[in-house]
Amino acid sequence: MKTAALFVSKEFEEEAIALVEGANYKVTSIYKLPKSPNVKFYIQYDKLQQIKNDEEISTLIIFEQLKPRHFINIRRELKGKEVLDKILLLLEIFALHAGSKEAKMQIELARLKYELPIIKETYTKSKIGEQQGPLGAGTYGVESTIKFYKRRINKLMKELESIKIFKEKSIESNKRNNIPSIGIVGYTNSGKTSLFNSLTGLTQKVDTKLFTTMSPKRYAIPINNRKIMLVDTVGFIRGIPPQIVDAFFVTLSEAKYSDALILVIDSTFSENLLIETLQSSFEILREIGVSGKPILVTLNKIDKINGDLYKKLDLVEKLSKELYSPIFDVIPISALKRTNLELLRDKIYQLATQLS
């Protein structure tokens, strides 16, 4: 297992560690992000030297989005150690869990689009003699790399657009057959796949590691002799970078094309984190074009909390209705223990009937 030094702000430390470990790195040291980033290296120069001289550290991970110049300067300083920022870390995790061709294509597209500005800046520096090109190939090598990236990006975008058109036709076909589709959305590790399994009787992979679901899973279930299509989607993450939303539009658009949504919220969160999670969930849904679709909010994992359930339930219901309309209902469940699952099935049936 590769070892990593992690730079992260205190508020995101727990999440960052989970992500780093989910990417199969062992965190050997944690540093606070500087309040005022270093113009050249983003992190403090003395800390960078510590990492450079520590032979046990193979990777530097900075849980922020770096500028191209930061990558170039840090990589030159560290001479061979791997450097990841928040976006490259997320893409590495996505790549580990990608099963479908579509997911792999989206990951490759996101990485190429993110790395291209870094290579372009390397090209600029190599022309004025400040920086050697990739693999020491000089200016010519950088020019060739830029041309390759652009060709590959264009090809992937065309292929993904074709997949998007095919999916839209498939969704329209379901609508003609009067099969309503309900997407299960929410933060990664909130219990979406556990809920999908409980409702469908399937055994899709469930893991405490983040981003286990990388490709949407679709399955039709009968409720009161009515067929309803459930869709398990890729999870959200706090402060999801625009590049990720853009690259994963085809996957995330499953939510946009669903007739209604089930938003899964982790009830074990503190009140402050519940508020933050709801706000960012509805913000992400707006970013991918969700508007006016009925949303059924489920407060999951109630088997793991004590006496503040009704207080949290009241908070979630009140805030959800302030942030979005229409909210179909808000109900407490435990997907794992199947608590209130029959009530949820009834609500799904009512929702599907309303959509007809």
VOZA-537438 format. One record per residue: residue in one letter; z, y, x of N, C-alpha, C, O in turn. Coordinates in steps of 0.1 Angstrom, whole numbers, padded with zeros to 4 digits, always signed. Atoms other than C-alpha are relative to their C-alpha. Example, Ala and Ser with C-alpha at 12.3 -4.5 7.8 and 13.67 -1.06 7.14 Angstrom:
A+0000-0012+0009+0078-0045+0123+0000+0012+0009+0007+0012+0019
S+0000-0011-0009+0071-0011+0137+0008+0011-0008+0009+0022-0003
***
This chain:
M+0000-0012+0008+0000+0000+0000+0000+0012+0009+0007+0013+0019
K+0001-0013-0008-0009+0035+0013+0012+0008-0003+0018+0008-0014
T-0012-0008+0001+0019+0059+0019-0004+0015-0002-0015+0019+0004
A+0004-0013+0003+0018+0095+0007+0012+0010+0001+0023+0007-0003
A-0009-0012+0002+0036+0129+0011-0005+0008-0012-0017+0011-0013
L+0003-0007+0013+0037+0147-0022+0006+0014-0001+0018+0016+0001
F-0004-0014+0002+0038+0184-0028-0001+0003-0015-0012+0001-0021
V+0000-0002+0014+0048+0192-0064+0011+0010-0005+0021+0010+0002
S-0010-0008+0005+0067+0217-0085+0011-0008-0007+0007-0019-0012
K-0011+0008+0006+0101+0206-0099-0003-0005-0014+0000-0016-0017
E+0002+0004+0014+0090+0206-0135-0010-0012-0002-0010-0018-0012
F+0010+0011+0002+0061+0181-0129+0003-0011+0010-0005-0020+0011
E-0003+0010-0010+0079+0160-0103-0001-0014-0005-0007-0023+0001
E-0001+0013+0006+0086+0130-0125-0014-0005-0004-0018-0017-0001
E+0014+0004+0004+0050+0129-0139-0008-0002+0012-0016-0012+0012
A+0008+0002-0012+0035+0134-0105+0003-0013+0007-0006-0020+0012
I-0004+0013-0007+0054+0105-0090-0006-0012-0007-0011-0021-0001
A+0006+0011+0008+0043+0083-0119-0015-0002+0003-0020-0013+0003
L+0014+0000-0002+0007+0093-0113-0003-0006+0014-0012-0014+0015
V+0002+0005-0013+0009+0087-0076+0002-0015+0002-0006-0022+0008
E-0003+0015+0000+0025+0053-0080-0011-0007-0008-0014-0019-0004
G+0010+0007+0008-0001+0045-0107-0013-0001+0008-0022-0009+0004
A+0012+0001-0009-0028+0052-0080+0002-0009+0012-0006-0010+0021
N-0003+0010-0011-0011+0026-0058+0003+0006+0013+0000+0001+0024
Y-0006-0006-0012+0005+0050-0033+0015-0001+0000+0021-0001-0011
K-0015-0001-0001+0041+0048-0021+0004+0014+0005+0000+0018+0016
V-0004-0013-0004+0057+0082-0020+0011-0001+0010+0022-0006+0007
T-0010+0001-0011+0076+0085+0013+0008+0013+0001+0019+0014+0007
S-0006-0013-0001+0084+0122+0011-0005+0010-0011-0017+0010-0014
I+0003-0010+0010+0085+0150-0015+0003+0014+0004+0014+0017+0009
Y-0002-0014-0003+0081+0187-0009-0003+0009-0012-0011+0006-0020
K+0003-0010+0010+0082+0217-0032-0012+0008+0003-0014+0012+0014
L+0012-0009-0002+0050+0236-0037+0005+0014+0003+0015+0019-0003
P-0004-0014-0003+0052+0271-0022-0001+0010-0012-0011+0008-0020
K+0002-0010+0011+0058+0300-0046-0012+0009+0003-0019+0013-0007
S+0011-0007-0004+0032+0319-0027-0009-0008+0009-0006-0010+0021
P+0008+0009-0008+0004+0296-0016-0006+0006+0013-0010+0018+0013
N+0006-0004-0012-0008+0298+0020-0015+0002-0002-0022-0007-0007
V+0014-0003+0002-0043+0315+0020-0009-0011+0006-0019-0014+0000
K+0009+0009-0008-0057+0290+0045+0002-0015-0004-0007-0022-0006
F-0003+0014+0002-0039+0257+0038+0007-0003-0014+0010-0015-0017
Y-0007+0001+0013-0022+0263+0003+0015-0003+0003+0024+0004-0002
I-0014+0003-0003+0010+0246+0016+0004+0007+0013-0004+0012+0021
Q-0005-0006-0012+0033+0258+0044-0005-0007+0013-0006-0019+0013
Y+0006+0006-0012+0018+0254+0079+0010-0009+0007+0006-0019+0013
D-0010+0008-0007+0051+0240+0093+0001-0014-0006+0003-0024+0000
K-0001+0013+0007+0052+0213+0066-0013-0008+0003-0013-0020+0004
L+0013+0007-0003+0015+0205+0073+0001-0007+0014-0004-0018+0016
Q-0002+0006-0014+0024+0199+0110+0009-0012-0001+0006-0021+0007
Q-0009+0012+0001+0052+0176+0100-0008-0012-0005-0006-0023+0000
I+0008+0011+0005+0028+0155+0080-0010-0005+0010-0013-0017+0011
K+0010+0004-0010+0002+0156+0107+0006-0009+0011+0000-0018+0016
N-0006+0008-0010+0027+0142+0132+0008-0012-0004+0013-0020+0004
D-0007+0011+0006+0042+0116+0109-0010-0012-0001-0019-0012-0010
E+0010+0011+0000+0023+0084+0117+0001-0010-0012-0008-0017-0016
E-0002+0009+0012+0038+0066+0086-0007+0005-0012-0010-0002-0022
I+0007-0006+0012+0020+0090+0062-0015-0001+0002-0020+0005+0011
S+0015+0002-0001-0016+0081+0055-0007+0011-0009-0019+0013-0007
T+0006-0009+0010-0022+0106+0026+0008+0012-0004+0021+0011-0005
L-0007-0012+0005-0013+0141+0016-0005+0003-0014-0017+0004-0016
I+0003-0002+0014-0012+0147-0022+0006+0013-0004+0018+0015-0004
I-0005-0013+0005-0009+0183-0035-0003+0000-0015-0014+0001-0019
F+0001+0001+0014-0002+0183-0072-0003+0013-0006+0004+0019-0015
E+0006-0013+0005-0023+0214-0079-0014-0001+0002-0019-0010+0010
Q+0014-0001-0002-0059+0223-0080-0003+0008+0012+0000+0020+0012
L+0003-0008-0012-0071+0233-0045-0014+0006+0000-0023+0001-0007
K+0013-0007-0001-0099+0256-0036-0008-0008+0012-0001-0014+0020
P+0008+0006-0011-0128+0243-0013+0005+0003+0014+0006-0006+0022
R-0004-0004-0014-0115+0262+0017+0013-0007+0004+0015-0011+0015
H-0012+0007-0003-0081+0245+0014-0003-0014+0004+0003-0019+0014
F+0004+0014-0004-0097+0210+0015-0005+0000+0014-0001-0008+0023
I+0007-0001-0013-0118+0220+0045+0010+0002+0011+0010-0005+0021
N-0010-0003-0011-0089+0235+0065+0010-0011+0002+0014-0014+0013
I-0010+0011-0001-0064+0208+0057-0006-0012+0006+0001-0018+0015
R+0007+0012-0006-0088+0180+0065-0002+0001+0014-0001-0008+0022
R+0002-0003-0014-0097+0196+0097+0013-0001+0008+0013-0006+0019
E-0013+0000-0007-0060+0200+0106+0006-0014+0001+0012-0018+0011
L-0007+0013+0001-0049+0165+0096-0008-0011+0007-0003-0021+0011
K+0008+0009-0008-0078+0148+0114+0000-0015-0004+0006-0023+0003
G+0001+0014+0004-0084+0116+0094+0009-0004-0011+0007-0014-0018
K-0009+0003+0011-0055+0116+0069-0007+0004-0013-0015+0013-0013
E+0006-0002+0013-0066+0114+0033+0006+0012-0007+0019+0014-0006
V-0005-0012+0007-0062+0146+0012-0005+0000-0015-0017-0001-0017
L+0003+0000+0014-0060+0146-0026+0007+0012-0007+0018+0015-0003
D-0007-0010+0009-0053+0174-0051+0002-0007-0014-0001-0019-0015
K-0003+0005+0013-0043+0169-0087-0013-0007-0007-0012-0018-0012
I+0012+0005+0006-0079+0164-0099-0005-0013+0006-0008-0023-0001
L+0004+0012-0007-0089+0139-0072+0009-0012-0003+0005-0023-0003
L-0010+0010+0003-0057+0120-0079-0002-0006-0013-0002-0019-0015
L+0003+0005+0014-0065+0117-0116-0012-0009+0000-0013-0019-0006
L+0012+0008-0001-0100+0105-0108+0002-0013+0007-0005-0023+0003
E-0003+0013-0006-0087+0079-0085+0007-0010-0009+0004-0022-0009
I-0007+0008+0009-0064+0066-0112-0010-0005-0011-0010-0017-0015
F+0010+0004+0009-0093+0066-0137-0009-0011+0005-0012-0020-0002
A+0009+0010-0006-0114+0046-0113+0006-0013+0000-0001-0024-0001
L-0008+0013-0001-0087+0019-0110-0001-0007-0014-0001-0019-0014
H-0001+0006+0013-0087+0014-0148-0014+0000-0008-0014-0006-0019
A+0013-0001+0007-0124+0020-0156-0006-0014-0002-0007-0022+0008
G+0006+0013+0003-0139-0011-0173-0014+0001-0003-0022-0007+0001
S+0013-0001+0005-0170+0000-0190-0009+0008+0010-0004+0016+0018
K+0010-0007-0008-0202+0013-0173+0001+0015-0003+0000+0023+0006
E-0001-0014+0004-0198+0045-0193+0012+0007+0007+0011+0018+0012
A-0011-0006-0006-0163+0051-0180-0002+0003+0015+0002+0013+0021
K+0003-0001-0014-0174+0045-0144-0010+0011+0003-0008+0019+0013
M+0010-0011-0002-0203+0069-0148+0007+0014-0002+0004+0023+0006
Q-0007-0012+0002-0180+0096-0162+0009+0004+0012+0010+0016+0016
I-0009-0002-0011-0156+0092-0133-0008+0005+0012-0005+0014+0019
E+0008-0004-0012-0184+0094-0107-0006+0014-0002-0006+0022+0007
L+0005-0014+0003-0199+0125-0125+0011+0010+0003+0008+0021+0009
A-0011-0009-0002-0165+0142-0124+0003+0002+0015+0005+0014+0019
R-0003-0002-0015-0159+0135-0087-0012+0007+0007-0009+0016+0015
L+0011-0007-0006-0194+0146-0077+0000+0015-0003-0002+0023+0006
K+0000-0015+0004-0192+0179-0097+0012+0007+0007+0011+0019+0009
Y-0011-0006-0006-0158+0185-0082-0001+0002+0015+0003+0012+0021
E+0001+0000-0014-0167+0177-0046-0012+0009+0005-0012+0014+0016
L+0012-0007-0004-0201+0196-0046+0004+0014+0005-0001+0018+0016
P-0003-0013-0006-0185+0231-0041+0007-0001+0013+0005+0008+0022
I-0006+0002-0013-0165+0217-0012-0010-0002+0010-0010+0004+0021
I+0011+0003-0009-0196+0204+0004-0009+0013+0003-0013+0016+0014
K+0007-0012-0001-0214+0237-0003+0007+0010+0010+0000+0017+0018
E-0007-0009-0009-0187+0257+0015+0000-0006+0014+0000+0002+0024
T+0002+0006-0014-0188+0232+0044-0013+0004+0006-0014+0007+0018
Y+0013-0004-0005-0225+0240+0046+0000+0014+0005-0006+0017+0015
T-0001-0014-0004-0218+0277+0047+0007+0002+0013+0002+0009+0022
K-0007-0001-0013-0193+0273+0075-0007-0007+0011-0007-0002+0023
S+0007+0006-0011-0215+0249+0094-0012+0009+0005-0016+0008+0017
K+0011-0009-0004-0243+0275+0094+0004+0011+0010-0003+0015+0018
I-0005-0010-0009-0221+0300+0111+0008-0006+0011+0015+0001+0019
G-0006+0007-0011-0207+0274+0135+0015-0002-0001+0021-0005+0009
E-0015+0002+0001-0172+0272+0121+0004-0015-0003+0015-0019+0000
Q-0004+0014+0005-0173+0236+0107-0012-0009+0002-0023-0006-0001
Q+0010+0011-0001-0192+0204+0115-0002-0005-0014+0007-0005-0023
G+0003+0006+0012-0209+0188+0086+0007-0014-0002+0013-0019+0007
P-0007+0013+0003-0197+0155+0069-0004-0010+0010-0016-0011+0014
L+0002+0011-0010-0194+0127+0094-0006+0005+0013-0013-0002+0020
G+0005-0006-0013-0203+0151+0122-0015+0002+0000-0021+0003+0011
A+0015+0000+0000-0239+0153+0110-0006+0014+0001-0018+0015+0002
G+0005-0014-0002-0241+0191+0113-0007+0005-0013-0005-0001-0024
T+0005-0006+0011-0260+0214+0090-0010-0009-0008-0010-0009-0020
Y+0010+0008+0006-0289+0190+0083+0007-0011-0009+0002-0014-0020
G-0007+0010+0007-0264+0163+0072+0006+0006-0013+0006-0001-0023
V-0006-0006+0012-0247+0187+0047-0011+0003-0010-0009+0001-0022
E+0011-0003+0009-0281+0198+0033-0004-0013-0008-0007-0013-0020
S+0004+0013+0007-0290+0161+0026+0010-0004-0010+0007-0009-0021
T-0011+0004+0009-0256+0155+0010-0001+0008-0013+0001+0003-0024
I+0001-0009+0012-0260+0185-0013-0011-0004-0009-0010-0005-0021
K+0012+0005+0008-0295+0173-0024+0003-0013-0007+0000-0015-0019
F-0004+0013+0006-0281+0138-0030+0009+0002-0012+0007-0004-0023
Y-0010-0002+0011-0252+0151-0051-0007+0006-0012-0004+0002-0023
K+0007-0006+0011-0275+0173-0072-0008-0010-0008-0009-0010-0020
R+0008+0010+0006-0299+0145-0079+0008-0010-0008+0005-0013-0020
R-0009+0009+0007-0271+0121-0088+0007+0006-0012+0008-0001-0023
I-0006-0007+0012-0254+0146-0111-0009+0001-0011-0006-0002-0023
N+0010-0001+0010-0286+0152-0130-0003-0013-0007-0004-0014-0019
K+0002+0013+0005-0292+0115-0134+0011-0005-0009+0009-0010-0020
L-0011+0004+0007-0257+0108-0146+0001+0007-0013+0004+0002-0024
M-0001-0009+0012-0257+0137-0171-0011-0005-0010-0008-0005-0022
K+0010+0005+0009-0290+0124-0186+0004-0013-0007+0002-0015-0019
E-0004+0014+0005-0277+0088-0189+0012+0002-0010+0012-0005-0020
L-0012-0002+0009-0244+0100-0205-0004+0007-0013+0001+0004-0024
E+0005-0006+0013-0263+0122-0230-0007-0010-0009-0005-0010-0021
S+0006+0011+0008-0283+0091-0240+0011-0008-0007+0009-0012-0019
I-0011+0008+0006-0250+0072-0246+0006+0008-0011+0009+0002-0022
K-0006-0008+0010-0237+0101-0266-0008+0000-0013-0003-0002-0024
I+0009+0001+0012-0268+0101-0289+0001-0013-0007+0001-0014-0019
F-0001+0014+0005-0265+0063-0293+0013-0001-0008+0013-0007-0019
K-0013+0000+0007-0228+0067-0303-0001+0007-0013+0005+0003-0023
E+0001-0008+0013-0236+0094-0328-0007-0007-0011-0003-0007-0022
K+0007+0007+0010-0261+0072-0345+0008-0012-0005+0008-0015-0017
S-0009+0011+0004-0236+0043-0345+0010+0005-0010+0013-0002-0020
I-0010-0005+0009-0210+0065-0361-0006+0004-0014+0000+0002-0024
E+0007-0004+0013-0235+0078-0387-0002-0013-0008-0001-0013-0020
S+0002+0013+0007-0243+0041-0395+0013-0004-0007+0012-0009-0019
N-0013+0004+0007-0206+0034-0402+0003+0009-0012+0008+0004-0022
K-0002-0009+0011-0204+0065-0424-0008-0004-0012-0004-0003-0024
R+0009+0004+0011-0234+0052-0444+0006-0012-0007+0004-0015-0019
N-0006+0012+0005-0215+0019-0448+0013+0003-0006+0020-0007-0011
N-0013-0004+0006-0185+0038-0461+0012-0006+0007+0022-0010+0000
I-0012+0005-0008-0162+0027-0433+0006+0012+0007+0000+0017+0017
P-0006-0012-0007-0139+0056-0424+0006-0004+0014+0011-0015+0015
S-0005+0003-0014-0129+0058-0387+0012+0009+0002+0011+0021+0000
I-0013-0007-0003-0094+0069-0376+0003-0002+0015+0006-0013+0019
G-0002+0001-0014-0089+0077-0340+0015+0002+0003+0022+0010-0003
I-0014-0001-0005-0055+0071-0323+0000+0008+0013-0005+0004+0023
V-0001-0009-0012-0048+0100-0299+0014+0003+0004+0023+0000-0003
G-0013-0004-0004-0020+0113-0279+0001-0001+0016-0008-0004+0022
Y-0002+0000-0014-0005+0115-0244+0000-0014+0005+0004-0024-0001
T+0000+0013-0006-0010+0087-0220+0015-0005+0001+0024+0003+0004
N-0013+0006+0001+0020+0063-0222+0009+0003-0012+0021+0001-0012
S-0008-0003+0012+0030+0075-0256+0001-0012-0010+0009-0012-0019
G-0001+0012+0008+0024+0041-0271-0013-0002-0009-0012-0009-0019
K+0012+0000+0008-0012+0045-0285-0005-0015-0001-0008-0020-0012
T+0006+0014+0000-0024+0010-0274+0010-0010-0007+0005-0019-0013
S-0010+0008+0007+0009-0006-0286-0002+0001-0015-0001-0009-0022
L+0003-0002+0014+0002+0009-0320-0013-0006-0005-0013-0012-0015
F+0013+0006+0003-0034-0001-0320+0001-0016-0001-0004-0022-0010
N-0002+0014+0001-0023-0037-0312+0007-0004-0012+0004-0014-0018
S-0008+0003+0012+0003-0037-0339-0007+0000-0013-0005-0008-0022
L+0008-0002+0012-0021-0025-0365-0012-0010-0001-0016-0014-0012
T+0012+0008+0000-0050-0047-0355+0003-0015+0002-0005-0024-0001
G-0003+0014-0003-0033-0079-0343-0006-0004+0013-0005-0015+0017
L+0006+0003-0013-0051-0076-0310+0010+0001+0011+0022+0004+0009
T-0009-0001-0012-0036-0078-0275-0007+0007+0011-0009+0002+0022
Q+0005-0008-0011-0052-0050-0256+0010+0003+0010+0022+0003+0007
K-0009-0002-0011-0037-0043-0222+0010+0012-0002+0005+0023-0005
V-0010-0011+0001-0004-0023-0224+0007+0000+0013+0011-0010+0018
D-0006-0001-0013+0011-0010-0192+0008+0013+0000+0005+0023-0007
T-0008-0012-0002+0038+0015-0182-0007+0010+0009-0004+0022+0010
K+0008-0009-0008+0013+0029-0157-0009+0008-0009-0013+0004-0020
L+0007-0010+0008-0006+0059-0169-0015-0004+0000-0020-0010+0009
F+0014+0002+0001-0042+0057-0181-0005-0014+0000-0015-0018+0006
T+0005+0014+0001-0044+0020-0189-0012-0001-0009-0021-0009-0006
T+0012+0000+0009-0069+0028-0217-0010+0010+0005-0007+0022+0005
M+0010-0009-0006-0100+0042-0200-0013+0001-0009-0020+0010-0008
S+0012+0001+0009-0127+0032-0226+0005-0002-0014+0014-0010-0016
P-0004+0001+0014-0123+0036-0264-0001-0014-0005-0011-0021-0002
K+0001+0014+0006-0115+0003-0282-0001+0003-0015+0007+0010-0021
R+0002-0002+0014-0128+0001-0318+0002-0014-0007-0003-0024-0002
Y-0002+0013+0007-0117-0025-0344+0003+0003-0015+0011+0012-0018
A-0002-0003+0015-0120-0026-0382+0011-0009-0005+0011-0021-0003
I-0011+0008+0007-0089-0037-0402-0001+0002-0015-0006+0012-0020
P+0000-0001+0015-0086-0044-0439+0014+0005-0004+0024-0001+0000
I-0013-0004+0006-0059-0025-0458-0003+0001-0015-0011+0009-0020
N+0002+0000+0015-0057-0032-0496-0015-0002-0003-0021+0005-0011
N+0014+0003+0002-0092-0047-0494-0010+0011+0004-0022+0011+0000
R+0009-0011-0005-0106-0016-0478-0001-0001+0015+0009-0002+0023
K+0003+0002-0014-0122-0018-0443+0002+0014+0006-0004+0024+0002
I-0002-0013-0007-0110+0010-0419-0001-0003+0015+0004-0012+0020
M+0003+0001-0014-0122+0015-0383+0011+0008+0008+0012+0020+0006
L-0009-0007-0009-0094+0022-0358-0006+0001+0014-0012-0008+0019
V+0005-0002-0013-0102+0037-0324+0011+0004+0009+0018+0014+0007
D-0010-0003-0010-0079+0036-0294-0007+0008+0011-0017+0004+0016
T+0008-0009-0009-0088+0065-0271+0008+0002+0013+0019-0002+0014
V-0006-0003-0013-0081+0077-0235+0011+0010-0003+0010+0019-0011
G-0012-0009+0002-0047+0095-0232-0002+0014+0006-0009+0016+0015
F+0000-0014-0005-0041+0132-0227+0010+0001+0012+0018-0009+0014
I-0010-0003-0010-0021+0147-0198+0002+0015+0000-0007+0023-0003
R-0004-0014+0000-0002+0179-0196-0008+0008+0011-0010+0004+0022
G+0008-0008-0009-0023+0207-0180-0013-0007+0004-0017-0005+0016
I+0012+0008-0004-0054+0185-0181-0011+0010+0005-0014+0019-0003
P+0010-0010-0005-0080+0203-0159-0013+0000-0008-0017-0011-0013
P+0013-0001+0008-0112+0215-0176-0010-0009+0006-0018-0015-0002
Q+0010+0009-0005-0132+0194-0152+0001-0014-0005-0009-0021-0008
I-0003+0014+0005-0116+0162-0165-0005+0000-0015-0012-0010-0019
V+0004-0001+0014-0121+0173-0202-0016+0000-0001-0021-0007-0009
D+0015-0001+0000-0158+0181-0194-0006-0013+0004-0015-0018-0003
A+0006+0012-0005-0165+0149-0175+0002-0011-0010-0006-0021-0011
F-0004+0011+0009-0148+0127-0201-0003+0004-0015+0002-0002-0024
F+0003-0004+0014-0164+0144-0231-0005-0011-0009-0001-0012-0020
V+0005+0011+0008-0182+0113-0242+0011-0009-0005+0011-0014-0016
T-0011+0008+0004-0150+0093-0242+0009+0007-0010+0013+0002-0020
L-0009-0008+0009-0128+0121-0257-0006+0003-0013+0001+0005-0023
S+0007-0003+0012-0155+0128-0283+0002-0010-0011-0001-0008-0022
E-0003+0010+0011-0144+0096-0301+0009+0007-0010+0009+0004-0022
A-0009-0007+0009-0117+0119-0315-0007+0010-0009-0005+0011-0020
K+0008-0010+0008-0142+0145-0325-0008-0006-0011-0009+0000-0022
Y+0009+0007+0010-0164+0120-0344+0008-0008-0009+0002-0014-0019
S-0008+0008+0010-0135+0102-0361+0001+0009-0013+0001+0021-0012
D-0002-0007+0013-0130+0111-0398+0014+0006-0001+0016+0016-0007
A-0014-0005+0000-0092+0115-0392+0006-0005+0012+0001-0014+0019
L-0007+0004-0013-0067+0111-0364+0015-0004-0003+0021+0001-0012
I-0014+0003-0001-0033+0095-0358+0004+0006+0014+0000+0000+0024
L-0005-0005-0012-0015+0116-0332+0014-0006+0003+0023-0005-0005
V-0013+0007-0004+0012+0096-0314+0008+0008+0010+0003+0013+0020
I-0010-0008-0008+0042+0115-0300+0012-0009+0004+0017-0016-0004
D-0011+0008-0005+0069+0100-0278+0013+0007-0004+0016+0018+0000
S-0012-0006+0005+0102+0106-0296+0011+0000+0010+0021+0007+0007
T-0011+0000-0011+0123+0100-0264+0000+0013+0008+0009+0015+0015
F+0000-0013-0007+0112+0134-0251+0011+0009-0005+0015+0008-0016
S-0009-0011+0004+0136+0163-0251-0007+0009-0009-0019+0009-0011
E+0006-0009+0010+0131+0190-0277-0011+0009+0007-0021+0012+0001
N+0010-0009-0007+0114+0213-0251-0013-0007+0003-0023-0001+0002
L+0012+0007-0003+0091+0186-0240-0008-0004-0012-0021-0005-0012
L+0007+0002+0013+0082+0177-0276-0008+0012-0004-0020+0010-0008
I+0007-0012+0003+0073+0213-0282-0013+0002+0009-0024+0004+0004
E+0011-0001-0010+0051+0214-0250-0011-0010-0003-0022-0007-0002
T+0010+0011+0003+0035+0181-0259-0008+0003-0012-0021+0001-0012
L+0007-0003+0012+0026+0191-0294-0010+0012+0002-0022+0011-0002
Q+0009-0012-0002+0012+0225-0283-0012-0004+0008-0023+0000+0005
S+0012+0003-0008-0010+0210-0256-0009-0011-0006-0021-0011-0004
S+0008+0010+0007-0021+0180-0277-0010+0007-0010-0022+0004-0010
F+0009-0007+0009-0035+0203-0304-0010+0009+0007-0021+0011+0003
E+0009-0009-0008-0050+0226-0277-0011-0009+0005-0023-0004+0005
I+0011+0009-0006-0069+0196-0261-0009-0004-0012-0021-0004-0010
L+0008+0004+0012-0081+0185-0296-0010+0012-0004-0021+0009-0007
R+0008-0011+0003-0094+0220-0302-0011+0001+0011-0023+0004+0008
E+0010-0001-0010-0112+0220-0268-0011-0010-0001-0022-0007+0002
I+0011+0010+0001-0131+0189-0276-0007+0001-0014-0015-0008-0018
G+0007-0003+0012-0141+0203-0310+0006-0006-0013-0001-0006-0023
V-0007+0005+0012-0116+0188-0335+0005+0012-0008+0012+0020-0003
S-0004-0011+0009-0112+0211-0364-0001-0005-0015-0011-0010-0019
G+0000+0003+0014-0103+0206-0401+0001-0015-0004+0002-0018-0015
K-0002+0014+0003-0098+0168-0398+0014-0003-0003+0023+0003+0004
P-0015+0003+0003-0066+0154-0414+0006-0007+0012+0000-0017+0017
I-0007+0006-0011-0041+0144-0388+0013-0006-0005+0021+0001-0011
L-0012+0006+0004-0013+0119-0394+0008-0001+0013+0004-0008+0023
V-0008+0000-0012+0015+0125-0368+0010-0011-0001+0017-0012-0011
T-0010+0011+0000+0036+0095-0358+0009+0003+0012+0005+0005+0023
L-0011-0002-0010+0069+0100-0339+0004-0014+0005+0012-0021-0002
N-0001+0014-0005+0069+0067-0318+0012-0002+0008+0019+0008+0013
K-0011+0004-0009+0096+0048-0299+0013+0004-0006+0023+0006+0002
I-0012-0004+0006+0123+0056-0324+0011-0010+0002+0023-0007+0000
D-0010+0010-0003+0141+0023-0314+0007+0004+0013+0017-0002+0016
K-0006-0004-0012+0149+0041-0281+0008+0012+0000+0013+0017+0010
I-0008-0013+0001+0167+0072-0294+0011-0002-0009+0012-0012-0017
N-0012+0001+0008+0200+0078-0310+0000+0009-0012-0009+0010-0019
G-0002-0007+0012+0213+0102-0336-0008+0012-0003-0007+0018-0014
D+0007-0013+0002+0189+0131-0332-0014-0002-0006-0023+0007-0005
L+0013+0003+0005+0159+0114-0349-0004+0010-0010-0015+0016-0010
Y+0004-0009+0011+0159+0136-0380-0002+0014+0004-0010+0021-0001
K+0002-0013-0006+0163+0167-0360-0013+0001+0007-0020+0011+0005
K+0013+0000-0007+0133+0158-0339-0011-0001-0010-0022+0005-0008
L+0011+0002+0010+0113+0147-0369-0002+0013-0007-0014+0017-0010
D+0001-0013+0007+0120+0181-0386-0008+0009+0009-0016+0017+0005
L+0007-0009-0010+0109+0199-0354-0014-0003+0001-0023+0006+0001
V+0014+0004-0001+0077+0179-0351-0008+0004-0012-0019+0008-0011
E+0007-0003+0012+0068+0183-0387-0003+0015-0002-0014+0020-0005
K+0002-0015+0001+0074+0221-0387-0010+0006+0010-0018+0014+0006
L+0009-0006-0010+0056+0228-0355-0014-0005-0001-0023+0003+0001
S+0013+0006+0002+0027+0205-0362-0008+0008-0011-0019+0011-0009
K+0006-0008+0011+0020+0224-0395-0003+0014+0004-0011+0021-0002
E+0002-0013-0005+0023+0257-0376-0013+0000+0009-0020+0010+0009
L+0010+0000-0010-0002+0246-0350-0014-0005-0005-0024-0002+0001
Y+0012+0007+0005-0028+0227-0371+0000-0002-0015+0011-0004-0021
S+0001+0003+0014-0041+0222-0406-0013-0007-0002-0024-0003+0004
P-0012+0005+0008-0043+0199-0424+0007-0011+0008+0001-0020+0014
I-0008+0011-0004-0014+0177-0413+0003-0009-0012+0009-0004-0022
F-0001+0009+0011-0015+0147-0436+0014-0004-0003+0019-0004-0014
D-0014+0004+0001+0020+0135-0429+0006-0001+0014-0001-0002+0024
V-0007+0003-0012+0046+0130-0402+0010-0011-0003+0019-0009-0011
I-0009+0011+0003+0064+0097-0400+0005-0006+0013-0002-0007+0023
P-0006+0006-0012+0088+0080-0375-0003-0015+0000-0003-0022-0010
I+0003+0014-0001+0078+0046-0362+0004-0006+0014+0008+0002+0023
S-0001+0007-0013+0083+0020-0334-0011-0010+0000-0011-0020-0007
A+0011+0009-0001+0050+0004-0326+0004-0014+0006-0001-0024+0002
L-0005+0012-0006+0068-0021-0304+0008-0009-0009+0006-0021-0009
K-0009+0008+0009+0094-0032-0329-0005-0001-0014+0001-0007-0023
R+0007+0001+0013+0070-0027-0359+0008+0007-0011+0007+0004-0022
T-0008-0008+0009+0095-0003-0375-0009+0010-0008-0017+0018-0002
N+0008-0009+0009+0078+0015-0405-0015-0002+0001-0023+0006-0003
L+0014+0003-0001+0045-0002-0398-0007-0001-0013-0018+0003-0015
E+0005+0002+0013+0040-0011-0434-0002+0014-0007-0012+0017-0014
L+0001-0013+0005+0047+0025-0444-0012+0007+0006-0020+0014+0000
L+0012-0007-0006+0021+0037-0418-0013-0006-0005-0022+0002-0007
R+0013+0006+0005-0005+0012-0431-0003+0006-0014-0014+0009-0017
D+0002-0007+0013+0001+0027-0466-0006+0014+0002-0015+0018-0006
K+0005-0014-0003-0004+0062-0452-0014+0000+0004-0022+0009+0000
I+0014+0001-0005-0036+0051-0434-0009-0002-0012-0020+0003-0013
Y+0008+0003+0012-0049+0037-0467-0002+0012-0009-0013+0015-0014
Q+0000-0012+0008-0040+0069-0486-0010+0010+0007-0018+0017+0000
L+0008-0009-0008-0057+0089-0458-0015-0004-0002-0024+0005-0004
A+0014+0005+0001-0089+0067-0459-0005+0003-0014-0017+0006-0016
T+0004-0002+0013-0090+0070-0497-0003+0015-0003-0013+0018-0010
Q+0002-0015+0001-0087+0108-0494-0014+0004+0006-0020+0013+0002
L+0012-0004-0007-0117+0108-0471-0013-0004-0007-0023+0001-0005
S+0012+0005+0007-0140+0089-0495-0006+0011-0009-0016+0009-0016
***
